Amino acid sequence: MNFHKKNAFIYAIIVALGSFVFGLDAVLISGGFKFITQEFNLTPSQVGLIGSAPGIGVLIALPLTAFSSNKLGRKLTLQIIAIFYIISAIGSAFAPSFLLLFWFRFLGGLAFSSVTLASMYIGEIAPVEQRGKLVSTLQINMGIGFTVAYLINYWILQQMGSEAQWVQDLNLEKTGWRWMLGIEIIPALMWFALLFIIPKSPAWLIYKGRNEEARKSLAKVYPESELDSQIKQMVQSVESSNKNRTTGSQIKEIFNKKMKIVLIIAFTLAIGQQSTGINAVMIYAPTMFEQLGLGTDAAFASTIWIGIIGLVSTLLSLFLIDRFGRKPLVIGGLFWIILSLGICAYGLGQATYTVTEDAIEKMETIPGASKLYSLVGKKFDSDIEFKRSLTEVIGVESVRDNSGAILKETASLNAMLVLLGVLSFIAAFNFSIGPIMWVLLSEIFPISNRGVAIPLFALISSSVSALIQYLFPWQLENMGASTIFIFYAGIVFIGMIILYKYLVETKGLSLEEIQEKLSN
């Protein structure tokens, strides 16, 4: 690797570290839901609010990010975002109430825009032949963040039941979830410090008319012989439009008839990526695995495989994206997602639930367990019907706090089939639309409106994500897990058909060549 490629790689990794922090922030909360619910006595709607709080925050952050990235620059905006991560992590770890926890999680959502801004920055500074791989490092770092978060949650869960003196001193049994959320402070501080190393975006500098500064930034990632041509291409791209336009005029241009194909692609990617249900599965994974009757410990242990498989499949995507192109990986991956969701829906749909005398004896520590004898001999084909009967017998709080133990002794289903379906889904998402959406969004919009366009479509994606995360606890209680997966698969199928028709291949093309291809 030569000097310039090495620099591009280092800058991309530093910027993508924000995705690692994002991954931690998004998933660490998954280990705390059960304990937060018990401590603050939350309803399913309140649990949904805690889970979707970052998604709600990012809805506000993305328009501000669009303004800030154009006004202050990509680098300074990323540094501001890092500060939000730090404050959010500290506040969440010490939150004394549901309301304050929600607001600090919401503040963390303001920082979630780091992913969109990072994809923009990397797309603007990376050499053409490296762009796909380097933008994909966002998803890799995110995958590492997911994996590390699941490992941390599992380790803390194991220690919470320990008799070790340090566990007693920290009162870890009660404060474990706070340590899960607080661990994020360390990488957030590291990211903030490392961001001082990266250069300012050359595309933004040219957009601001600071061509000499842009040349200095480009000189760090391009050899001297290529600088003039790169500067010329960027200047032409910016001069083709009025660089002093307002945000409103840029949005108007984005929705111009000439951008029809770009809009169709961007809308479908933004809605389709989150309509897979990926964030609901990632965030509520321990809760969902308890529905399989795995028990709390096994449920937490199983989530580790989500992180590992997601990371491996992202690395595979990174290896193939510049060899086979964007479109084959996206379309093939979406088809794979549909099959995986279908497997999950089938496995969960075949589940039955039966209370036996032996099961009641094993659950004797559960409050009101003796009352379950009234359900002995009854077979339930629906998880919804079963939970409602349990609630009528032993009460809402007892079912809520002990659902993992109850389902472990009463559920009869092919848990391995469902688990494989979930892991297959994770692999398919991280192989295809997960990382490649950010690559495509950084490629299909011209420099002149990219600072508004990428945050705008990330806003749409985040809106869908926040809605799905908020609804998931309610859906799980009222619709059943099988129906949820069928719903996700149906939306993904529609997105796959649209992208098959309209998505163009951008592999190996400069940003200017991509614009010409889309225009034609």
Long-range contacts (C-beta under 8 A, 24 or more apart in sequence): 4-127, 4-220, 4-221, 4-222, 4-223, 5-127, 5-130, 5-221, 7-220, 7-221, 8-125, 8-126, 8-127, 8-130, 8-134, 8-221, 9-130, 9-134, 10-197, 11-122, 11-125, 11-197, 11-198, 11-199, 11-220, 11-221, 12-122, 12-125, 12-126, 12-134, 12-135, 12-137, 13-137, 13-141, 14-191, 14-194, 14-195, 14-197, 14-198, 15-78, 15-118, 15-121, 15-122, 15-195, 15-198, 16-118, 16-122, 16-137, 16-138, 16-140, 16-141, 17-141, 17-187, 17-190, 17-191, 17-194, 18-78, 18-81, 18-82, 18-85, 18-114, 18-115, 18-118, 18-141, 18-191, 19-114, 19-115, 19-118, 19-137, 19-138, 19-139, 19-141, 19-142, 19-145, 20-141, 20-142, 20-144, 20-145, 20-148, 20-187, 20-191, 21-82, 21-85, 21-111, 21-114, 21-145, 21-184, 21-187, 21-188, 21-191, 22-111, 22-112, 22-114, 22-115, 22-142, 22-145, 23-141, 23-142, 23-143, 23-144, 23-145, 23-146, 23-148, 23-149, 24-145, 24-148, 24-149, 24-183, 24-184, 24-187, 25-54, 25-85, 25-88, 25-89, 25-108, 25-111, 25-112, 25-145, 25-184, 26-54, 26-112, 26-145, 26-146, 26-149, 26-279, 26-282, 26-283, 27-145, 27-146, 27-149, 27-150, 27-153, 27-282, 27-283, 27-307, 28-149, 28-152, 28-153, 28-180, 28-181, 28-183, 28-184, 29-105, 29-180, 29-181, 29-283, 30-149, 30-150, 30-153, 30-282, 30-283, 30-284, 30-285, 30-286, 30-287, 30-303, 31-149, 31-150, 31-152, 31-153, 31-154, 31-156, 31-157, 31-177, 31-180, 31-286, 31-300, 32-153, 32-176, 32-177, 32-178, 32-180, 32-181, 33-284, 33-286, 33-287, 34-286, 34-287, 34-296, 34-401, 34-404, 35-176, 35-177, 36-98, 36-101, 36-177, 37-400, 37-401, 38-401, 39-174, 39-177, 40-97, 40-98, 40-101, 41-397, 42-98, 44-473, 44-474, 44-476, 44-477, 45-473, 45-474, 46-98, 47-473, 48-469, 48-470, 48-471, 48-472, 48-473, 48-474, 49-102, 49-470, 50-98, 50-101, 50-102, 50-105, 51-283, 51-284, 51-469, 51-470, 51-472, 51-473, 52-466, 52-467, 52-469, 52-470, 53-102, 53-103, 53-105, 53-106, 53-108, 53-109, 54-105, 54-106, 54-108, 54-109, 54-112, 55-109, 55-112, 55-279, 55-462, 55-463, 55-465, 55-466, 55-467, 55-469, 55-470, 56-106, 56-109, 56-466, 57-105, 57-106, 57-107, 57-108, 57-109, 57-110, 57-112, 58-109, 58-110, 58-112, 58-113, 58-458, 58-459, 58-462, 58-466, 59-109, 59-459, 59-462, 59-463, 59-466, 60-109, 60-110, 61-109, 61-110, 61-111, 61-112, 61-113, 62-113, 62-116, 62-455, 62-456, 62-458, 62-459, 62-462, 63-455, 63-456, 63-459, 64-110, 64-113, 65-113, 65-116, 65-117, 65-455, 66-247, 66-451, 66-452, 66-454, 66-455, 66-456, 67-247, 69-117, 69-120, 69-204, 69-451, 69-455, 70-204, 70-207, 70-247, 70-451, 70-452, 73-200, 73-201, 73-204, 74-117, 74-120, 74-121, 74-124, 74-200, 74-201, 74-204, 75-121, 75-195, 75-198, 75-199, 75-200, 75-201, 77-117, 78-114, 78-117, 78-118, 78-121, 78-195, 79-192, 79-195, 79-196, 81-110, 81-111, 81-113, 81-114, 81-117, 82-111, 82-114, 82-188, 82-191, 82-192, 82-195, 83-192, 84-108, 84-110, 84-111, 85-111, 85-114, 85-184, 85-188, 85-191, 85-192, 86-185, 86-188, 86-189, 86-192, 89-181, 89-182, 89-184, 89-185, 89-188, 90-182, 90-185, 92-181, 92-182, 93-178, 93-179, 93-181, 93-182, 93-185, 94-178, 94-182, 112-462, 113-455, 113-458, 115-142, 115-438, 115-458, 116-438, 116-441, 116-454, 116-455, 116-458, 117-454, 117-455, 119-438, 119-439, 119-441, 119-442, 119-454, 120-201, 120-442, 120-450, 120-451, 120-454, 121-198, 121-201, 122-442, 123-439, 123-442, 123-443, 123-450, 123-511, 124-201, 124-202, 124-203, 124-204, 124-442, 124-447, 124-450, 125-199, 125-201, 125-202, 125-203, 125-217, 125-218, 125-221, 126-221, 127-221, 127-222, 128-508, 128-509, 128-510, 129-322, 129-508, 131-439, 131-442, 131-443, 132-321, 132-322, 132-326, 132-439, 132-507, 133-318, 133-321, 133-322, 135-435, 135-438, 135-439, 135-442, 136-314, 136-317, 136-318, 136-321, 136-435, 136-436, 136-438, 136-439, 137-318, 138-435, 138-438, 139-314, 139-317, 139-318, 139-430, 139-434, 139-435, 139-438, 140-311, 140-314, 140-315, 140-318, 140-435, 142-314, 143-307, 143-310, 143-311, 143-314, 143-430, 144-311, 146-282, 146-306, 146-307, 146-310, 146-311, 147-304, 147-307, 147-308, 147-310, 147-311, 148-307, 149-307, 150-285, 150-300, 150-303, 150-304, 150-306, 150-307, 151-304, 151-307, 152-180, 152-183, 153-180, 153-286, 153-300, 153-303, 154-300, 154-301, 154-303, 154-304, 156-180, 157-296, 157-297, 157-300, 158-297, 202-230, 202-234, 203-234, 203-447, 203-450, 204-451, 206-231, 206-234, 206-235, 206-238, 206-447, 207-238, 207-243, 207-447, 207-448, 207-451, 209-243, 211-235, 233-510, 233-511, 233-512, 234-447, 236-512, 237-446, 237-447, 237-448, 237-511, 237-512, 237-515, 238-447, 238-448, 240-446, 240-448, 241-446, 241-448, 241-449, 243-448, 245-448, 247-452, 250-448, 250-449, 250-451, 250-452, 250-453, 251-449, 251-452, 251-456, 253-448, 253-449, 254-445, 254-449, 254-452, 254-453, 254-456, 258-519, 261-502, 261-504, 261-518, 262-444, 262-445, 262-518, 264-498, 264-502, 265-440, 265-444, 265-499, 265-502, 265-503, 265-504, 266-441, 266-444, 266-445, 266-453, 266-457, 267-457, 267-460, 268-495, 268-498, 268-499, 268-502, 269-433, 269-437, 269-440, 269-441, 269-457, 269-461, 269-499, 270-437, 270-457, 270-458, 270-460, 270-461, 270-464, 271-460, 271-461, 271-464, 271-491, 271-495, 272-334, 272-433, 272-491, 272-492, 272-495, 272-496, 272-499, 273-433, 273-434, 273-437, 273-461, 274-461, 274-462, 274-464, 274-465, 274-468, 275-464, 275-468, 275-488, 275-491, 275-492, 275-495, 276-337, 276-341, 276-425, 276-429, 276-433, 276-488, 276-491, 276-492, 277-341, 277-468, 277-472, 277-484, 277-485, 277-488, 278-425, 278-426, 278-429, 278-434, 279-465, 279-468, 279-469, 280-468, 280-469, 280-472, 281-306, 281-422, 281-425, 281-426, 282-306, 283-469, 283-472, 284-472, 284-473, 284-476, 285-422, 287-473, 287-476, 288-422, 288-476, 288-481, 289-419, 290-403, 290-404, 290-407, 290-408, 291-348, 291-383, 291-403, 291-407, 291-411, 291-476, 291-481, 292-407, 292-411, 292-413, 292-415, 292-418, 292-419, 293-407, 293-408, 293-409, 293-410, 293-411, 293-413, 293-415, 294-404, 294-408, 294-415, 295-404, 295-405, 295-408, 296-404, 296-405, 299-404, 302-419, 305-423, 306-422, 306-423, 306-426, 309-423, 309-426, 309-427, 309-430, 310-426, 310-427, 310-429, 310-430, 311-430, 312-427, 313-426, 313-427, 313-428, 313-429, 313-430, 313-431, 314-430, 314-431, 314-434, 314-435, 316-431, 317-430, 317-431, 317-432, 317-434, 317-435, 317-436, 318-435, 321-435, 321-436, 321-439, 321-507, 322-507, 322-508, 324-507, 325-505, 325-506, 325-507, 326-436, 326-439, 326-440, 326-503, 326-505, 326-506, 326-507, 327-499, 327-503, 327-504, 327-505, 329-431, 329-432, 329-436, 330-432, 330-433, 330-436, 330-440, 330-499, 330-503, 331-496, 331-499, 331-500, 331-503, 332-432, 333-428, 333-429, 333-431, 333-432, 333-433, 333-436, 334-428, 334-432, 334-433, 334-492, 334-495, 334-496, 334-499, 335-496, 336-424, 336-427, 336-428, 336-431, 336-432, 337-425, 337-428, 337-429, 337-432, 337-433, 337-489, 337-492, 338-489, 338-492, 338-493, 338-496, 339-424, 339-428, 340-421, 340-422, 340-424, 340-425, 340-427, 340-428, 341-421, 341-425, 341-485, 341-486, 341-488, 341-489, 341-492, 342-421, 342-485, 342-486, 342-489, 343-417, 343-418, 343-420, 343-421, 343-424, 344-418, 344-421, 344-422, 344-425, 344-481, 344-482, 344-485, 345-482, 345-483, 345-485, 345-486, 345-489, 346-417, 346-421, 346-482, 347-413, 347-414, 347-415, 347-417, 347-418, 347-421, 348-383, 348-413, 348-418, 348-480, 348-481, 348-482, 348-485, 349-482, 350-413, 350-414, 351-381, 351-383, 351-411, 351-412, 351-413, 352-379, 352-380, 352-381, 352-411, 352-412, 352-413, 353-379, 353-380, 353-381, 353-383, 353-386, 353-407, 353-410, 353-411, 353-412, 354-378, 354-379, 354-380, 354-410, 354-412, 355-410, 356-410, 359-409, 359-410, 362-409, 363-402, 363-405, 363-406, 363-409, 366-394, 366-398, 366-402, 366-405, 366-406, 367-394, 367-395, 367-397, 367-398, 367-402, 368-393, 368-394, 368-395, 368-398, 369-394, 382-480, 383-480, 383-481, 384-477, 384-478, 384-479, 384-480, 386-410, 387-477, 437-461, 440-503, 440-506, 443-506, 443-509, 443-511, 443-514, 444-506, 444-514, 444-518, 446-511, 446-515, 447-511
